[in-house]
Amino acid sequence: MFCLDEDGQTHVLKAGKEFEVVHVNKLGRDMFWASPAAANGTLFIRGLDAIYCVDAKK
């Protein structure tokens, strides 16, 4: 699961009964208020200044 904060950090959480943060990524100086969207192995993240496209590792 991906959760974004206003400071440009993406928190990667493990789905399950126990809360577990897997990783935290910083996406520049942008601010995020929208939910990420996934399509065909790609994650789209909309910030105030840009749209980020993160492709799954093959």
C-alpha positions in Angstrom: 0.0 0.0 0.0 1.3 3.5 -0.8 0.5 6.5 1.4 1.7 10.0 0.5 2.2 13.0 2.8 2.3 16.7 2.0 6.2 16.8 2.3 6.7 14.6 -0.8 7.3 11.3 1.0 5.8 8.1 -0.2 5.3 5.5 2.6 5.2 1.9 1.4 3.2 -0.2 3.8 2.8 -4.0 4.0 -0.8 -5.2 3.7 -1.7 -7.4 6.6 -2.9 -7.6 10.2 0.2 -6.0 11.6 1.3 -2.4 10.7 4.7 -2.5 8.9 6.4 0.3 7.0 8.5 -1.3 4.3 10.2 1.8 2.9 9.9 5.6 2.7 10.7 7.4 -0.6 11.2 11.1 -1.2 9.9 12.6 -4.4 11.5 15.9 -4.6 10.1 19.1 -3.3 6.5 18.6 -4.6 3.4 18.5 -2.4 1.0 15.6 -2.7 -2.8 15.7 -1.8 -4.1 13.2 -4.4 -4.2 9.4 -4.1 -1.8 7.4 -6.4 -3.3 5.5 -9.3 -2.0 2.2 -10.7 -2.4 0.9 -14.3 -0.5 -1.8 -16.2 2.3 -2.1 -13.7 2.8 1.6 -13.5 2.1 3.9 -10.5 1.0 7.5 -11.3 1.4 10.1 -8.5 0.1 13.6 -9.0 1.8 16.4 -7.2 1.0 20.1 -7.2 3.8 20.8 -9.8 4.2 17.5 -11.7 2.9 14.1 -12.4 5.3 11.2 -11.5 5.3 7.9 -13.3 6.9 5.0 -11.5 7.3 1.8 -13.6 7.4 -1.6 -11.9 10.8 -3.4 -12.0 10.8 -6.1 -14.7 
